[in-house]
Amino acid sequence: MRRREFIGLIGGAAIAWPHSLMAQERKKTQLVGVLANEAWPPLDGLRNGLRELGYVGGRGFNIIYRYAEGQAERYPALAAELVRMPVDVIVTWGTPASLAAKDATHEIPIIMTSGDPVAVGLVPGLSHPSGNVTGFSTQAADLEGKRLEMITELLGRFSRVVVFSNPTNPYCIVAVKSARAAAAALPAQLDVVEIAKESDLDGAFAKVRDISPDAILVVADPLLANLQPRIAQFLLENRLPSIYTYREQVLAGGLVSYATNYYELFRRTAAAADKILKGAKPSDLPVEQPTKFELVINLKTAKALGLTVPPTLLAQADEVIE
């Protein structure tokens, strides 16, 4: 071999080697992308669950967070950003984020959380989700009737309820339909007040004053959860009892919640992510459902509303905030 050719070969190897090494380093780092509305406390269940399984940030593994911050129109761009990185798996909170992730990729595995993933078109069935989407159904819509029954138990009776709903969230349509059926069976009149963004709150509150309901039902929606401090303040000022799907809304001043424990749900999500990172296909992982529903009651809020929570309901509570 001529000296010039030998030098060229060595030089080419020297140039190629760092790129190869960089590619290997990138490949060694596994990335989990999280698409959500905000840094919601229950999402810590994912990080803690992954840590328990041996995934430590900065040691060949990282979690990348992307938040819509109350602007649902941002979900598609944020999902596309995670896809471009690319992350190895996408974990989503809520139907809007889950649908945006599904639209953004047919290849990267998605572990979604939705109140009714079949009804909104995320998966064709729970047992056989197919495609690149699996995850968790919280069965939130199925429980709207139970929540209205709890309002009856709290108040003795009621004739009119307002439902706070987010029209940009396809799941809310399913939840409202379920609530309407349950209200008709009681019977009680149900009015829907829509909140699509924070600037809608003042108008929504004015509608509630005009309607003058006996209670408020807030369906599961990340935006409405984010707006809970203002919602809780309004409901206290107007002495309106309220029931929710997220425990965190009760911690922020709501009266009652009845739902799955979302921290534990995201902790279980970590186990699903572990399987996928080790090679499992989402289509082979059935969509999981809650194993337990929890009743949380805020007695401090009840006292501010002038309500006495029946002992029978208190006895059923998994958590009482005093």
C-alpha positions in Angstrom: 0.0 0.0 0.0 1.3 3.4 -0.9 2.1 5.8 1.9 -0.4 8.4 0.7 -3.2 5.8 0.6 -2.3 4.5 4.1 -2.4 8.1 5.5 -5.8 8.7 3.8 -7.2 5.5 5.3 -6.0 6.4 8.8 -7.4 9.9 8.4 -10.8 8.5 7.2 -10.9 6.2 10.2 -10.1 9.0 12.6 -13.0 11.1 11.1 -15.5 8.2 11.1 -14.7 6.9 14.6 -16.0 9.8 16.6 -19.3 9.8 14.7 -19.7 6.1 15.3 -18.9 6.6 18.9 -21.4 9.4 19.2 -24.1 7.2 17.6 -23.4 4.5 20.1 -23.6 6.9 23.0 -26.9 8.2 21.7 -28.2 4.6 21.3 -27.2 3.8 24.9 -29.4 6.5 26.3 -33.0 5.4 26.5 -35.5 8.2 26.4 -39.0 8.3 27.8 -41.0 11.3 26.5 -43.9 12.6 28.7 -46.7 14.6 27.0 -49.0 16.3 29.5 -50.7 19.6 30.3 -48.5 20.4 33.2 -46.1 19.1 35.8 -48.9 17.3 37.5 -47.9 15.7 40.9 -49.2 12.2 40.0 -46.7 12.1 37.1 -44.0 11.6 39.8 -45.4 8.0 40.0 -43.8 7.4 36.6 -40.4 8.7 37.6 -40.4 6.9 40.9 -41.6 3.7 39.4 -38.9 3.7 36.8 -36.3 4.4 39.5 -37.5 1.4 41.4 -36.9 -0.6 38.2 -33.4 0.6 37.9 -33.8 3.5 35.5 -31.8 6.5 36.9 -31.7 9.8 35.1 -28.3 10.5 33.5 -27.2 6.9 33.6 -28.1 5.8 30.1 -31.7 6.9 30.7 -33.6 10.2 30.8 -37.2 11.4 30.9 -38.1 14.3 28.6 -41.1 16.4 29.6 -43.3 18.5 27.2 -46.2 20.5 28.6 -49.1 22.2 26.8 -49.6 24.6 29.8 -53.4 25.0 29.2 -53.1 25.4 25.5 -54.5 22.2 23.9 -53.5 23.4 20.4 -49.9 23.0 21.4 -50.1 19.2 21.8 -49.5 18.3 18.1 -46.3 20.4 17.9 -45.0 19.0 21.3 -45.7 15.5 20.2 -43.9 16.0 16.9 -40.9 17.4 18.9 -40.7 14.2 20.9 -40.9 12.1 17.8 -38.1 14.0 16.1 -35.7 13.4 19.0 -36.6 10.5 18.9 -37.7 9.2 22.2 -38.1 5.4 22.7 -41.6 5.6 24.2 -44.1 8.3 24.8 -46.2 8.5 28.0 -49.3 10.7 27.8 -51.7 12.1 30.4 -55.2 12.6 29.1 -57.1 12.1 25.9 -56.0 15.3 24.0 -52.3 14.5 24.6 -52.8 10.8 23.7 -54.6 11.6 20.4 -51.9 14.1 19.5 -49.2 11.5 20.1 -51.0 8.9 18.1 -51.4 11.3 15.2 -47.6 12.2 15.4 -46.3 8.6 15.1 -47.3 5.1 14.1 -43.9 3.7 15.1 -42.9 5.0 18.5 -44.7 3.1 21.3 -47.3 5.1 23.2 -48.5 4.4 26.7 -51.6 6.5 27.1 -54.0 7.4 29.9 -57.6 8.1 28.9 -61.0 8.0 30.6 -62.4 5.9 27.7 -59.7 5.0 25.1 -62.1 2.9 23.0 -64.8 5.5 22.7 -62.4 8.3 21.6 -60.6 6.1 19.1 -57.2 5.6 20.7 -57.5 1.8 20.6 -60.1 -0.6 19.0 -60.3 -2.7 22.1 -58.8 -3.1 25.6 -57.7 -6.7 25.2 -56.1 -6.3 21.8 -55.1 -2.6 21.4 -53.2 -3.2 18.1 -50.8 -0.6 16.5 -48.4 1.3 18.7 -50.8 2.4 21.5 -51.5 0.7 24.8 -51.8 2.0 28.3 -54.6 2.6 30.8 -58.3 3.2 30.8 -59.4 5.0 34.0 -63.1 4.2 33.4 -63.8 7.8 34.4 -66.9 8.2 32.3 -68.4 5.0 33.7 -68.4 6.5 37.1 -70.3 9.7 36.5 -73.5 8.0 37.7 -71.7 7.0 40.9 -70.5 10.6 41.4 -74.1 11.9 41.0 -75.3 9.4 43.5 -72.7 10.7 46.0 -74.1 14.2 45.5 -77.5 12.8 46.4 -76.0 11.2 49.5 -74.3 14.5 50.5 -77.3 16.7 49.9 -80.2 14.4 50.7 -81.6 15.3 47.3 -80.9 17.6 44.4 -82.7 18.7 41.3 -80.2 20.5 39.2 -76.4 20.0 38.5 -74.0 21.9 36.3 -71.2 19.9 34.6 -67.9 21.7 33.8 -66.6 20.3 30.6 -63.8 21.2 28.1 -65.1 21.1 24.5 -61.6 20.7 23.1 -61.3 17.3 24.8 -63.1 14.5 23.0 -63.2 12.5 26.2 -65.4 15.2 27.8 -68.1 14.5 25.2 -68.2 10.8 26.4 -68.2 11.9 30.0 -71.1 14.4 29.6 -73.1 11.8 27.7 -72.7 9.4 30.6 -73.6 12.1 33.1 -76.7 13.0 31.2 -78.0 9.4 31.3 -77.3 9.2 35.0 -79.0 12.5 35.7 -82.1 11.4 33.8 -82.3 8.3 35.8 -82.3 10.1 39.2 -84.1 12.3 37.8 -82.3 15.6 37.8 -81.7 18.4 35.4 -78.2 18.7 34.0 -76.7 21.8 32.4 -73.3 21.8 30.7 -71.0 24.8 31.1 -67.9 24.7 28.8 -64.4 25.9 29.6 -61.8 25.6 26.8 -59.3 28.0 28.2 -58.6 30.1 31.4 -60.2 33.2 29.9 -63.5 31.3 29.7 -63.8 31.1 33.5 -65.5 34.4 34.1 -68.2 33.7 31.6 -68.6 30.2 32.9 -69.0 31.5 36.5 -71.6 34.0 35.3 -73.6 31.1 33.7 -73.5 29.1 36.9 -74.9 32.1 38.8 -77.7 32.4 36.3 -78.5 28.6 36.4 -78.2 28.4 40.2 -77.6 24.7 40.5 -77.5 22.5 43.6 -74.0 21.1 42.8 -71.2 21.0 40.3 -69.7 18.0 38.6 -66.2 18.5 37.1 -65.3 15.9 34.5 -61.8 14.5 34.1 -59.8 17.0 32.0 -56.2 18.2 32.5 -57.1 21.8 31.8 -59.9 21.9 34.4 -57.5 20.2 36.9 -55.0 23.0 36.2 -57.7 25.7 36.8 -58.9 24.1 40.1 -57.7 26.9 42.4 -59.9 29.5 40.7 -62.8 27.0 40.4 -62.6 26.1 44.0 -62.5 29.7 45.1 -65.6 30.5 43.1 -67.5 27.4 44.4 -66.7 28.3 48.0 -67.8 31.9 47.5 -71.1 30.7 46.1 -71.5 27.8 48.5 -71.7 25.1 45.8 -70.7 21.5 46.6 -68.5 19.9 44.0 -67.4 16.4 42.9 -64.4 15.5 40.8 -62.3 12.8 39.1 -58.9 13.8 40.4 -57.9 13.6 44.1 -55.6 16.6 43.5 -58.7 18.8 42.8 -60.0 18.0 46.3 -56.6 18.8 47.8 -56.9 22.2 46.0 -60.3 23.0 47.7 -62.9 20.8 46.0 -65.3 18.8 48.2 -65.3 15.2 47.0 -63.5 13.0 44.4 -64.2 9.5 43.4 -61.7 7.9 41.0 -58.6 5.8 40.6 -55.4 6.8 42.2 -53.5 8.5 39.4 -50.1 8.4 41.2 -50.4 4.6 41.4 -51.6 4.5 37.8 -48.5 6.3 36.6 -46.4 4.0 38.8 -47.9 1.1 36.9 -47.1 2.9 33.7 -43.4 2.6 34.6 -43.8 -1.2 34.5 -45.3 -1.0 31.0 -42.5 1.3 29.9 -39.9 -1.1 31.2 -41.4 -3.9 29.1 -41.4 -1.8 26.0 -37.9 -0.6 26.5 -36.9 -4.3 26.8 -38.5 -5.1 23.5 -42.2 -5.7 24.1 -44.7 -4.5 21.5 -47.5 -2.2 22.6 -50.0 -4.4 20.7 -49.1 -7.3 22.9 -49.8 -5.4 26.1 -53.5 -5.2 26.9 -54.9 -1.8 28.0 -55.1 -2.0 31.8 -58.0 -0.8 34.0 -58.1 0.4 37.6 -58.0 -2.1 40.3 -59.4 0.2 42.9 -61.4 3.4 43.2 -60.8 5.9 46.0 -63.2 8.3 47.7 -61.6 11.5 49.0 -63.5 14.0 51.1 -62.4 17.5 52.1 -64.0 18.2 55.5 -62.5 21.7 55.6 -64.4 22.6 52.4 -67.6 20.9 53.7 -67.4 23.1 56.8 -66.9 26.2 54.7 -70.0 25.3 52.7 -72.0 24.6 55.8 -72.4 20.9 54.9 -72.4 18.0 57.3 -71.0 14.9 55.5 -73.2 11.9 56.4 -71.4 9.3 58.6 -72.2 6.6 56.1 -70.2 8.5 53.4 -67.4 9.2 55.7 -67.1 5.6 56.6 -66.6 4.8 52.9 -63.8 7.4 52.5 -60.3 6.3 51.7 -58.9 9.7 52.6 -60.4 12.5 54.7 -58.8 16.0 54.5 -59.4 18.0 57.7 
